[in-house]
Amino acid sequence: QDKEALTEKVEIASALKAFQISGAGIRMKSRNKEEETERARRTDKLKICFNVAENLLARSGNHNLYIRIAGPDNNILRLSDTDVHSFIHQGDTLQYSIKHQMDYKNKETKVCVYWDKTSDFEPGSYLVSIYSEENKLGESQFTLK
């Protein structure tokens, strides 16, 4: 029984955590220069950046990160509804917006990913949730006007 409790504590301690999660609208300028914008109608893509915290107990190596972006209508921005663009979290199948493979070396790691415009962005609040394997790393929100 003590061994099971200890194993559970190690699993919890070895989970990855994300912090300083930010999202912004990006307007593309000439020569592929990026400019942040708060205006939904000027947004060409969304940029999501975050840091994965240092964790010496976590498994080093490649980790699949799943980023879910919920628009103002609470629908997840996604390429399709197929299982190709989904992952399993605590027994539920969830759709993701962006899948990113991170080479984690047990040190703090900065990650930035982009969601390219598939249709016009609506003004309102966007919720960003980040997952890795079975764990939720964190979430944040940002607003486009």
Residue frames as qw, qx, qy, qz and C-alpha x, y, z in Angstrom:
[[0.000, 0.886, 0.463, 0.000, 0.00, 0.00, 0.00],
 [0.304, -0.794, 0.122, 0.511, 2.85, 2.40, 0.84],
 [0.429, -0.120, 0.613, 0.652, 4.53, 1.50, -2.46],
 [0.224, 0.638, 0.651, 0.344, 1.34, 2.36, -4.40],
 [0.138, -0.940, -0.236, 0.202, 1.03, 5.71, -2.60],
 [0.398, -0.598, 0.349, 0.602, 4.68, 6.52, -3.34],
 [0.402, 0.191, 0.686, 0.576, 4.28, 5.56, -7.01],
 [0.107, 0.828, 0.530, 0.152, 1.25, 7.87, -7.28],
 [0.259, -0.887, -0.004, 0.383, 3.19, 10.74, -5.70],
 [0.434, -0.319, 0.529, 0.655, 6.08, 10.26, -8.14],
 [0.318, 0.493, 0.681, 0.438, 3.63, 10.26, -11.09],
 [0.034, -0.940, -0.335, 0.045, 2.11, 13.53, -9.88],
 [0.369, -0.770, 0.211, 0.476, 5.53, 15.10, -9.26],
 [0.464, -0.140, 0.620, 0.617, 6.84, 14.03, -12.68],
 [0.374, 0.744, 0.548, 0.084, 3.98, 15.74, -14.58],
 [0.364, 0.192, 0.183, 0.893, 4.98, 18.62, -16.83],
 [0.022, -0.795, -0.454, 0.401, 3.61, 22.09, -16.09],
 [0.378, 0.495, 0.288, 0.727, 3.29, 25.12, -18.37],
 [0.211, -0.748, -0.330, 0.535, 3.43, 28.75, -17.26],
 [0.011, -0.546, 0.210, 0.811, 3.53, 32.22, -18.84],
 [0.383, 0.390, 0.782, 0.299, 0.98, 31.03, -21.40],
 [0.148, 0.569, 0.037, -0.808, 0.14, 33.81, -23.82],
 [0.486, 0.458, 0.681, 0.301, -1.82, 34.12, -27.01],
 [0.042, 0.615, -0.048, -0.786, -1.94, 36.92, -29.55],
 [0.674, 0.675, 0.298, -0.042, -3.24, 37.78, -32.97],
 [0.464, -0.371, 0.434, 0.677, -0.51, 38.13, -35.59],
 [0.534, 0.806, 0.102, -0.234, -0.68, 40.28, -38.70],
 [0.764, -0.013, 0.359, 0.536, 1.83, 39.34, -41.39],
 [0.116, 0.883, -0.121, -0.438, 3.71, 42.26, -42.90],
 [0.685, 0.668, -0.288, -0.035, 6.02, 42.35, -45.92],
 [0.373, 0.543, -0.716, 0.231, 9.11, 40.11, -45.85],
 [0.713, -0.263, -0.650, 0.017, 7.38, 37.70, -43.43],
 [0.087, 0.232, -0.505, 0.827, 7.60, 40.17, -40.53],
 [0.346, -0.540, -0.766, 0.028, 5.15, 39.57, -37.69],
 [0.092, -0.315, 0.198, -0.924, 3.18, 42.30, -35.95],
 [0.063, -0.347, -0.864, 0.358, 0.93, 41.64, -32.96],
 [0.264, -0.271, -0.261, -0.888, -2.61, 42.93, -33.29],
 [0.242, 0.158, 0.753, -0.592, -5.65, 42.98, -31.03],
 [0.554, 0.344, -0.062, -0.756, -8.01, 43.37, -34.00],
 [0.711, 0.108, 0.691, -0.075, -9.74, 40.16, -35.09],
 [0.678, 0.701, 0.185, -0.120, -10.25, 41.39, -38.67],
 [0.261, 0.847, -0.462, -0.032, -6.52, 42.11, -39.08],
 [0.579, -0.452, 0.676, -0.056, -5.37, 38.78, -37.63],
 [0.612, 0.451, -0.573, -0.307, -3.73, 36.37, -40.09],
 [0.717, -0.009, -0.684, 0.131, -2.72, 33.76, -37.49],
 [0.626, -0.744, 0.051, -0.229, -2.66, 33.13, -33.76],
 [0.470, 0.466, -0.636, 0.397, 0.61, 32.81, -31.88],
 [0.795, -0.573, -0.075, -0.182, 0.62, 30.76, -28.67],
 [0.430, 0.512, -0.600, 0.438, 3.75, 30.86, -26.49],
 [0.760, -0.604, 0.034, -0.236, 4.46, 29.23, -23.15],
 [0.116, 0.593, -0.761, 0.236, 7.24, 27.85, -20.98],
 [0.892, -0.211, -0.390, -0.086, 7.39, 24.24, -19.81],
 [0.434, -0.809, 0.333, -0.213, 8.82, 24.22, -16.31],
 [0.282, 0.480, -0.814, 0.164, 12.00, 22.44, -15.28],
 [0.855, -0.297, 0.182, -0.383, 11.24, 19.04, -13.77],
 [0.042, 0.552, -0.832, -0.006, 14.03, 16.63, -12.91],
 [0.518, 0.006, 0.812, -0.270, 11.55, 13.81, -12.25],
 [0.709, 0.537, 0.105, -0.445, 9.86, 14.04, -15.66],
 [0.819, 0.134, 0.461, 0.313, 10.83, 11.74, -18.50],
 [0.022, -0.646, 0.353, 0.676, 13.30, 13.45, -20.82],
 [0.314, 0.095, 0.822, 0.466, 13.00, 13.08, -24.58],
 [0.164, -0.195, -0.491, -0.833, 10.18, 13.70, -27.03],
 [0.171, 0.411, 0.721, -0.531, 6.79, 14.72, -25.67],
 [0.042, 0.478, 0.623, 0.618, 3.71, 15.35, -27.80],
 [0.055, 0.310, 0.392, -0.864, 2.00, 18.60, -26.81],
 [0.061, 0.560, 0.739, 0.369, -1.62, 19.15, -27.78],
 [0.006, -0.185, -0.186, 0.965, -2.82, 22.75, -27.87],
 [0.070, 0.629, 0.762, 0.141, -6.56, 23.38, -27.89],
 [0.016, -0.062, -0.017, 0.998, -7.79, 26.85, -28.85],
 [0.085, 0.624, 0.773, -0.081, -11.46, 27.56, -28.11],
 [0.109, 0.367, 0.266, 0.885, -12.94, 30.53, -29.93],
 [0.253, -0.102, 0.289, -0.918, -15.50, 33.00, -28.53],
 [0.749, -0.073, -0.264, -0.603, -18.26, 30.53, -29.48],
 [0.643, -0.423, 0.597, -0.226, -16.50, 27.83, -27.33],
 [0.943, 0.329, 0.038, -0.025, -15.83, 25.69, -30.42],
 [0.642, -0.467, 0.422, 0.438, -12.31, 24.28, -30.75],
 [0.413, 0.753, -0.364, -0.360, -10.36, 25.61, -33.73],
 [0.668, -0.189, 0.709, 0.124, -9.41, 22.43, -35.63],
 [0.120, 0.353, -0.673, -0.639, -8.56, 21.12, -39.06],
 [0.562, -0.083, -0.669, -0.480, -11.08, 18.26, -38.96],
 [0.711, -0.381, 0.251, -0.535, -13.33, 16.18, -36.72],
 [0.876, 0.169, -0.449, -0.041, -11.51, 12.95, -37.53],
 [0.849, -0.506, 0.003, 0.150, -9.52, 10.85, -35.08],
 [0.702, 0.353, -0.061, 0.615, -6.36, 12.02, -36.87],
 [0.085, 0.544, -0.163, 0.819, -6.75, 15.39, -35.09],
 [0.679, -0.611, -0.052, -0.403, -7.67, 14.04, -31.66],
 [0.311, 0.344, -0.782, 0.416, -6.00, 12.65, -28.54],
 [0.657, -0.477, -0.579, -0.068, -7.06, 10.81, -25.40],
 [0.031, 0.417, -0.468, 0.778, -7.20, 12.68, -22.08],
 [0.307, -0.077, 0.720, -0.617, -8.49, 10.86, -18.97],
 [0.363, 0.275, 0.889, -0.052, -10.53, 8.49, -21.10],
 [0.410, 0.774, 0.309, -0.370, -12.10, 11.24, -23.26],
 [0.587, 0.271, 0.424, 0.633, -11.30, 11.81, -26.93],
 [0.022, -0.841, -0.142, 0.521, -10.55, 15.51, -27.46],
 [0.614, 0.688, 0.174, 0.347, -9.93, 17.45, -30.65],
 [0.491, -0.549, 0.043, 0.675, -6.80, 19.58, -30.77],
 [0.339, 0.916, -0.003, -0.212, -5.87, 22.68, -32.73],
 [0.365, 0.764, -0.527, 0.076, -2.10, 22.18, -32.86],
 [0.952, -0.265, 0.032, 0.147, 0.13, 19.18, -32.17],
 [0.220, 0.852, -0.440, 0.179, 3.76, 19.96, -31.37],
 [0.930, -0.136, -0.239, 0.245, 6.55, 17.56, -30.55],
 [0.151, -0.909, 0.317, -0.225, 8.95, 18.94, -27.94],
 [0.761, 0.174, -0.506, 0.366, 12.39, 17.53, -27.14],
 [0.497, -0.815, 0.050, -0.295, 12.38, 17.94, -23.36],
 [0.624, 0.328, -0.547, 0.451, 15.70, 17.83, -21.51],
 [0.566, -0.548, -0.536, 0.304, 14.32, 18.36, -17.97],
 [0.270, -0.201, -0.105, 0.936, 15.11, 22.08, -18.24],
 [0.289, 0.674, 0.335, -0.591, 12.76, 25.03, -18.67],
 [0.357, 0.140, 0.692, 0.611, 11.75, 25.06, -22.34],
 [0.297, 0.490, 0.095, -0.814, 10.09, 27.90, -24.29],
 [0.340, 0.290, 0.835, 0.321, 7.59, 26.84, -26.95],
 [0.324, 0.464, 0.025, -0.824, 5.80, 28.98, -29.56],
 [0.331, 0.261, 0.861, 0.285, 3.29, 27.56, -32.03],
 [0.228, 0.215, -0.178, -0.933, 1.00, 29.10, -34.65],
 [0.436, 0.468, 0.759, -0.121, -2.57, 28.53, -35.80],
 [0.084, -0.028, 0.478, 0.874, -3.00, 29.69, -39.40],
 [0.457, 0.282, 0.202, -0.819, -6.25, 31.37, -40.34],
 [0.180, 0.189, 0.927, 0.269, -8.77, 28.90, -41.81],
 [0.027, -0.754, -0.560, -0.342, -11.69, 31.36, -41.57],
 [0.000, -0.690, 0.107, -0.716, -12.13, 34.88, -40.21],
 [0.349, -0.136, -0.710, 0.597, -11.36, 35.26, -36.52],
 [0.300, -0.765, -0.470, -0.323, -14.29, 36.48, -34.44],
 [0.029, -0.576, 0.383, -0.721, -13.90, 39.22, -31.83],
 [0.801, -0.495, -0.083, -0.327, -14.02, 37.89, -28.29],
 [0.442, -0.643, 0.608, -0.149, -12.19, 35.76, -25.76],
 [0.784, 0.320, -0.526, -0.079, -10.06, 32.76, -26.82],
 [0.726, -0.550, 0.379, -0.164, -9.17, 30.01, -24.35],
 [0.544, 0.533, -0.647, 0.024, -5.88, 28.12, -24.79],
 [0.833, -0.415, 0.319, -0.179, -5.42, 24.73, -23.07],
 [0.371, 0.614, -0.696, -0.030, -2.19, 22.73, -23.26],
 [0.929, -0.223, 0.220, -0.199, -1.95, 18.96, -22.79],
 [0.265, 0.564, -0.780, -0.062, 0.84, 16.38, -22.88],
 [0.272, -0.011, -0.961, 0.044, 0.08, 12.66, -22.88],
 [0.354, -0.562, -0.746, -0.039, -2.47, 12.30, -20.04],
 [0.339, -0.508, -0.386, 0.692, -1.75, 15.59, -18.24],
 [0.159, 0.914, 0.272, 0.255, -3.13, 19.09, -18.58],
 [0.594, 0.074, -0.184, 0.779, -0.16, 21.47, -18.41],
 [0.086, -0.430, -0.292, 0.850, -2.12, 24.70, -18.07],
 [0.248, 0.670, 0.601, 0.358, -4.47, 27.18, -19.71],
 [0.149, -0.388, -0.089, 0.905, -4.86, 30.87, -20.35],
 [0.374, 0.726, 0.569, 0.090, -7.01, 33.23, -22.38],
 [0.220, -0.236, 0.182, 0.929, -6.61, 36.27, -24.59],
 [0.353, 0.712, 0.493, -0.353, -8.98, 38.64, -26.37],
 [0.289, 0.145, 0.491, 0.809, -9.32, 39.89, -29.91],
 [0.200, 0.516, 0.325, -0.767, -11.38, 43.03, -30.49]]
